[in-house]
Each structure stands twice: as structure tokens, then as C-alpha cells.
Amino acid sequence: MQAIAKKYGVALEEIYFIDDQLSYLIGTDTLGVSVFLAGWGYCTESQKEEAKKRKITVIEEEKDFYPVLKKVLS
């Protein structure tokens, strides 16, 4: 993430990272990156529960992707 921030000249806090595997998100959030768990795809129910415990936003369905990001960005 730091390489991405440097390459594009943005702060880590300006990066939004969405993935369907919780393990990729854990640790990235501590850098200041905004992380979201995609609840569709390979994500399991236990990953969703763990994400919620860690206060990581879960986007339950693909159709919710843009509405959630729009809310976060406004």
C-alpha cells in the first residue's frame, strides 16, 4: 500500500481497499487505509463476523458496492 501511495502521490488515508478475503485487509487498515470486505465471492460467514468485530465495513452484496462507497465519500 505504501508503494501505491507513493506511486500515485496520495496519502494512505486516501486509499480505499476492497477485497473478499479478510486476511488481505487485516493489517492494511492499521496503515490508515480505508478497508471494506466484499461479502460476495470467496468471503465466508466467519470472515464477515470477524470483520464486523474489527469494525471493518462489510459490503454484503455486489449491488451495494457503489451506494456504500458513495456514502463513505460524501
Residue pairs with C-beta under 8 A, 6 or more apart in sequence:
1 12
1 15
1 17
1 28
1 31
1 33
2 12
2 31
4 15
5 11
5 12
5 14
5 15
11 32
12 31
12 32
12 33
13 32
13 33
13 34
15 33
15 34
16 33
16 34
16 35
16 36
16 69
16 72
17 24
17 25
17 28
17 33
17 34
17 35
17 36
18 35
18 36
18 37
18 38
18 59
18 65
19 25
19 35
19 36
19 37
19 38
20 37
20 38
20 39
20 40
20 41
20 42
20 43
21 42
21 43
21 47
22 37
22 43
22 47
22 50
22 51
22 56
25 35
25 36
25 37
25 51
25 56
26 54
28 35
29 35
29 54
29 56
34 72
35 56
35 57
36 56
36 57
36 58
36 59
36 68
37 43
37 47
37 48
37 51
37 56
37 57
37 58
37 59
38 59
38 62
38 65
39 48
39 58
39 59
39 60
39 61
40 60
40 61
40 62
48 58
51 57
51 58
52 58
57 68
57 72
59 65
59 68
